[in-house]
Amino acid sequence: MTTVTKEQVPLLIGGEWVHPTTEAVHDVFNPSTGEVIALTPMCGPKEVDAAVAAAAKALIDWRRVPALKRADVMHKFRQLLETHFEELSQVLTRENGKTLDEARGDLRRGLEVVDFACGAAQLLKGETVPQVANEIDGVTMREPIGVCAGITPFNFPAMVPMWMFPLAIACGNCFILKPSEKVPLTALRLGELLMEAGLPAGVFSIIHGGREVVDALCTHPGIASISFVGSSHVAEHVYALGCQHGKRVQAAGGAKNVMVVMPDAEMDSTLRAAMGASFGCSGQRCMAGSMLMGIAEAGDEIQSRLTKAIDALKVGDTLSNPQAQMGPVIDRAARDRITDLIGVGVDEGATLVRDGRNLADKPGFYVGPTLFDQVQPQMRIANEEIFGPVLSMLRPRNLDEATEWANLSAYGNGAVIFTSSGAAARKFAHEIQCGMVGVNVGIPAPTALFAFSGWNRSFFGDLHVQGQEGILFYTRQKLVLSRWDADYQRNQGW
C-alpha cells in the first residue's frame, strides 16, 4: 500500500506513484473531527500531458488485448475489492464522513459495475446480417474510443469512479481519473488494487487538481471522452468545453428530488424510506429526497412521524462511534453554505420544524437533520439544490398539483410516490418529468444493469453512465461490408 502523509498525495502515471512539484495543495479533512489528514496537490496541464502521454502509449497494446483477457483483469480486481472491502470502507469513511454502513453501500454499488464490466466479451458483441445485399455480408463491431477521462465528486469516492473506469477499461480504453481533491485517498487505494490485479502500466492513471486540471482534460487533444459527475453549473461547463474540443461527454449534474406521499401509503415503510432518502449520507447525494409532498391528511401524519424520527437520529463521529446514524458534511464551506440556506428558508416564511444549525459548534463539520414545513414552490429552498440534510415539506391539494409543482423544477433526476394505488402510481410515473421514478422506493437509483438516466439540468449529454449506455459511450461502432465474387472463385477452381 502506497504511503500517504499529510504532506503529499501522489499521482499515478505510467504505473508509477509520483509526487508533482506544485506548491499549491488542498486540505483533505476527516470531516468528523475537522483534522487535516492529507494534502492534495493542485496540478495543472503539465501533469495532464504526462498522464495522457502514458495512457496513449499503453493504449497501443491494451486495445488489442482480447475482451476475455481484459475481463480477467476485472475479475481479479473484483476479488481484491472483496478481500479489502472493510479496509476500503474505513478509508472512505475517514475522508468522507459517511457512516461505515453507508461507506459499505458506496463500495458495494461500485462493485456492481465491476461485475457488469466482467461481461465485456458479451456486451461488446456486434451484429451480423448475411446477404444484406447481393453477395454482400454486413458486420458491425464496437471498438474502444481511446484515452478517456473521469472527473468525480466527493460524495461517493468509490461508486462514482467505478461508474466509469471499469467499463472504459473493459472496453479496451485507457482511463485518467481526477477524483475530487477533497477525497483522494479511496481513489489511490483503487489504483493500487487495479495494478495488483494485473492491469498494465498506463492503462489507469490518477491526477489531482481543481478547475485548471478539469479544463486541461476537457481541451486536451489526446483525450477522446469526458465523464463527469458534480454540480449542474460545472456539468454544463464541462459539457460545453468538452464538446467544443471534439470530445464525447457525459456530464451528470445536481437535482431536486421529490417524494409524494398519498393518503393510502403504508406509513411505516414510507417513513423509513423518507428518512433514508433525506438524511442518508447527510443529504449529500444527487438522489437525495429533498422535497416531500404530503397529500391531504398524509401531510400531517408523515410530518409527525418525521419529527419523532429526526429527534431519535444519532449524529456523530462515524469512525469512532459505531452508533452514529448520520455523520458530518464534507467540510466547513459546505456546513456554512447549508446553514445559510436554512436561514434563507426561515426568511422566506417556511416553518422550521427541526433546526440542524444547533450542531455548528461541534468539532468537525456537522449539520443536524433539518425539517421545513409549509414550503411554497417559488421559495429558494424548493428550487435550489441544498446538498445537505435538509428536507422541505410542501402541501399540494392532490396528486395533479403535486406533479405540477414537481415538474416546475429545472432538474430531472428522481421522483418517488408512496401509495397503495396502482392507478395513482401509473399516473405519476407517466406524468412526472424526470429520468428515474420510484414507486414505494425511497431512492430510485438503478443497479449497474441500467443507466443512471437524469434529465434536464441533471444531465448534459446523450449517453448516461452505467448499463448498456455506458458500453456505447466508451466504444464506437464500425461497419464492415464484404463482397466476394462467386464467379471469380469458380473460375479459380475453388
N, C-alpha and C positions, 0 to 999 in steps of 0.2 A: 504494500500500500504506500503510495507516494506521501511524502512528508509535507504537511501544510502547517505553516506557522502564522502567527499574527502579522508577520512582516510581508508575506508573499503567498499568492495563489498562482500556481503555474499554468502555462498554456500546454496544450498537446498539439504538436505539429510534427508531421513526418514520423510518428511513432515515438517521439521523444518529448519528455517533460522539460519545458524551457521556461526561463524567467525573463520577461521583457525588461528593457532598460527604462521604461517610462517611470517618471516620478509621481504621476497622478494616480491616486488609489481611491477606492470606495470602501467604507467600513462595512464589514459583514457582522451582523449582530446575532446574539442569541436573544430573540425578542422577549423571551420570558423573563430575562434578568436585565436586559439593556447592555450586557457585556459585549465588547468587541472581540470576536473570536478569530477573525482573519481579515486580510486586506485584499481586495480585488484590484488588479492592475487595470487602469483605464487605457486600453491600447488604441491604436489608430490604423491608418491604411497600410503602414509598413508590415504590421503583423498579419493583416488580412492578405496582403500579397504573398507572404511566406506560406500561409495556410493553403491558399489557392494553388500555389506552385506545387506544394507537396501532394495535394489532392489530385491535381491534373496528372502528375507523374504516376500516382498509384492507379488512376482510372484506366490507364492503358491496358493493364493486366486484369484488374478486377472486373471490368465489364465483360471480359471473355471467360471468366470462371463460370462453369455450368451452374444453372439455377439450383440444382440439388446440392452442390457443394457450398453455395452461398447460404442455403437453408441450413446446412450442417453447422455453420458458424452461429446462426441464430439459435439453433437447438442447444448448443454448448453455452451460449450467452444466457439463455433462459434458465438452464440448470444452475449456473453460477448466481443468477439473481435469486433463485430459491435458496441456495446454500447460504447466501449472505443477506437474506431477507430482513432479519431483525437488526443486523448491523446497519443496513441501509436505512431502515425506518428510524433508527436512533439519529443518524446523521441528518436526515430530513427534518425531524422534529427539532433538533438543536438549532438549525439555521432558519427554519420557517416558523416555528412556534405552534404547529399543529399538535393535537393530541397524538399519542402513539397509534391509537386505532385509526385516526384519520390519515396518518402517515402510511400505515399499512394499506389502507384503501387506495391512496395515491399510487403506491408502488404496484398494487395488485392490478389496477386498471391499466397501468403501463405494460405489465406482463401480458395482459390480454392481447395487446397489439403485437408483442413479440411472438406470441402463439400464432396470431394471424399471419405474420411475416414468415413463419416457418413453412407455410404452404405456398411459398413463392412459385415453385415449379407449376403448380396447378393454376395459380392466379395469373400467371403470365402467358397462359396458353392463348394462341391466336385462333383465327377462323380459317376454314378452308372451303372453297367451292370448286369442285372439279367441273370441268367443262362449263365455265362461266360464260364462255363464248366458244365459237367453233374451234376445237383443238387447243383451247386456252384454259389453263387452270389458274385460280386465284388463291393466294395465301396471304394472310396478314400475320404480322409478328410485332410484339411490343419490345422496344429496345430502351435501355437507360438513356436519360437526357443529359447526364454529365455530372458536373460538380454542383451539389445542392447545398443550400444554407438554411439553418433554422434559428429563429430569434424567439426565445421563450421567456415567460414571465416568472415572477417569484412564487405565485400561489400554488403551483403544482410542479415542484422541482424534478420529480421523476416522471409523472404521467405525461405531461405535455411534450417534453423532449422525445419520449417514446411514442407519442403520436406520430412522430416524424421519422427519426433516423432508422428504426428497424425496417420500415417499408422501403425507404430510399436505398438503403444498403442492400437489402434482399433483392431489389430490382436491378442491381448492378451499378449503382451510382456511388460516388464518394460524397461525404457529408461533413459540413462545417457547422458546429453548434456554437451559438453565442447565448449562453444562459444569462438570466438576469444577474446583474452584478451584485444583487442582494443575496443570492442563494447559489454560489458557485460550487459548493462542496459536494452535493449529491451528483452533479454532472461529472466532477472529477472521478468519483468512485465508479460511475457507469463507464467512463472511458477506460479505467483500469480493467474492469471486467471484460469489456469488449476485446481488449488486447489479449487478455488471458484466454479468451475463447478462440483465439487464433486469427483474429481479423488482421490483415496485412497493414503494415505501417502506411499512414497517409490516407487510408480509406475513411477514417473518422478523425476529426480534429476538433479542438476546443479553443476558442479565443474569447477574451473578455473585453468589456468596454461598455460605452454608452452610445449616444447618438452618432458620434464620429464613426464608430465601427459599424453601426447599423447602416448609415449612409454609404460607407465604403463597400459593404456587402451588396447593397441594392444597386450599386453603379459599376461594380467590377465586371469587366468583360469576360472573365473566366468563369463566372457563376451563371448557371442556367436557370435556377429556380430559387425562390424565397418562400419559406413557410414562416408565418408569424402568428403569435397569439399575444394579445395585450389590450390596451385601451382602444376604443374606436378612433380616437384622434390620431394615435400613432399608426394604427392599422391602415387608415386612409392614406397617410403619408407614405408608408412602406409600399402600399399597392400602387400609388401613383408613380413614385420614384422607380420602383422595380419595373413596372410596365413601360415607363418612358425609356428605360435602358434595355428593353427587349427580353425581359425575364418573364417566366411563368410565375405567378404569385397567388398564394392563398393567404389571406390575412383575416384572422378572426378577431373581432373586437368585443366591446362591452355589451351589457344587457340590462334590462329592467324586467325581470320575470314575474309573472302574475300567477297567483293561486286563487282559484274561485271555489268557495265553499257553499254548496247548496244546502237547503234545509233538510234534505233527506240523506245527507252524508253520514257515514259511520264515524262518530266523533272521536273515539279513542284512537283509531288508526290515523285519522286526519290530523289530530294533534301531534302525534309522533312524527308524521311526515312533515308537517309545517315547521316544527321546531328544528328538525334536522336540516331542512332546506334553508331556513332563515339564518340559523346560528352555527351550523356546522362549518368548520374551517374559519370560524369568526366572521362568516359572511363574505370571505374573500375568494369568491369564485364567480365565474361568469354564468353559472347556472343557479346561483342563489335565488331562493324565493324572496323577493324584496317588497312585493305588494300583495296584500291579502284582501280579497273582496268577499265579505260575508253577506250572503243574500238573505234578506228578511230576518227571521229570528235566529238564523245561523250566525249572524254577526255578533250578537250579544253572547251567545254560548261559546263560540270559539275565542272571543276576546277574554272572557272569564277564565277559560281553561289555559290560554296562553299566559296570562298574568301569573297564575299559580305555578306553571311550569318554569317560567322565567325566574321566579323567586327561588325555586329549588335548584336552579342550574349552578353548578360549581365551576367558577372561573379561577384559573391559577396557572402556575408554572407547570408546563406539560412534561418536562423532563424529570423534575424532582418529585412531583405529586401525581401518582397514578390515578388519584380520584378526580383529577381535573377533567371536566367535561367540555370546556371551551378554553382556548388559550388566548394569547395576545394577538394584536395585529402586527404587521411586519416591521414597522419602525415608527419613530417619533413623528415623522411627517405624516404618515398615514393616520396615526392616532389623532393628531391635531386637525387634519382635514375632516375626519369623521365627526369629531366633537363640534367642529364649526358648523357642519351641516345639520347636526342635531339642533343647534341654536337657530339655524335658519328655519327649521320646521316649527319651532316654537314661535318665532317671529311671524311666520305665515299664518298662524292661528290653529295649527293642528293640536290635538290633545295629546300631551306627553304622558302616557300611562306608566311607562317604566323608563328611567333615565340612566343610561350607561356611563355617563360622564363622571360618576362618583368614584371611579377607579383610576382616574387620571394621575393621582399622586402615588400610585403603587409602583414599586420597582418593575421595570420592563414597560412594555407598550400596550397597555390594556384599555379596552373599551368594553363595558358590560353590555349584555343584551338589552336592546332598546326597543320599545314599542310605542308607536304613534297610533292614534285613532282619529276618526273624522278628518282624514286627509282628503283633499279635493284634487281632481285630476289635473288642474292647472298649476298646482303647487310645485315648487322646485324639487322637493323631496320625492314627488311622484314621477318626476321625469329624469332626474339626474342619477346616474349610477353612483351609489354611495360606496360600494365595495367595502362593507363593514357590517357588523351585527346590528343592523337597524331594519326593523320591519314596519311598514306603513299599512294601516288598515283603511280601506275605503268602503263606503256603504252604498253600493248600487241597489236600485229597487228590484231588479230582476236580471236574468241571465243575458237578455239582449243588451241592457245598459252596461253590464259588466264587460261584455265582449266589445261593445263600442268604446268604452274607456280604455280597455287593454290595447285596442288597435290604434289608439292615438299615439302610442309610443313610437319613437324613431327606431327603436331596436327590434330584434326579432329572433331571439334565441329560443326561449322556452315559455310555455304556459301550461298550467295543470288545472284540472277540475276534480273536485271530490263530490261524488254523487252516487246514488243507487239507481239512477235512471239512465237506461241505455239511450233513450231519446235525447236527453239533455247532453250526455257525453258525445253523442254523434253530432249534434248541432254545434257544440262548442268546437270539436275537432275540425269541422269543415269551415267554420266561420272565423276562427282565430287566425291572425296573420303572423305566424312565426314558423320556424323550421322544425321544432321539436315539441310535441304535445304529450302530456301525461294524463291518464285517467286513473284516479286514485293512486297516483305515484308522485311522490314529492319532488323528485328531480328526474326529468325525462332525458337524462344524458344517455346516449346509446352505448352499447358494448362495441368492441372493436370490429364486429361484423358490419356495422352500419356507419355511415358518415355522420360526423358532428355538424349538422346542417343548419347553421344560423342563417337568418335572412336580414334584409335591410341593412342598418348600420351595425349589425352584429357580425357581418361578414362582407369582405371585399374580395371578389374573385369568382371563379366558376366551379372549380373542383375543390371540395372540402377535404379536411383531414379524416383519416381512418377509412376503413371499408374499401370497397372496390374503387371509390373515387380517389382514395389515396394511391392505389396502384396506377390508375390512369394519370394522376398528377405527376408521378415520378417516372413515367415512361412516355414514349411517343410511338405511334403506330407506323409501321412500314408495310406497304402492299407490294407483293411480287406477283406479276402476271407472267406465266410461262407458256410458250407455244413451241411444240416440237412437231415438225412436219412429218406426217406418217409416210407420205410418198418417198421422201428422201431416205427414210430409214429402210423402206422396202428395197429401194434401188441399191443401197449399200449391202443388201443381203442380210439385214438384221431380222 
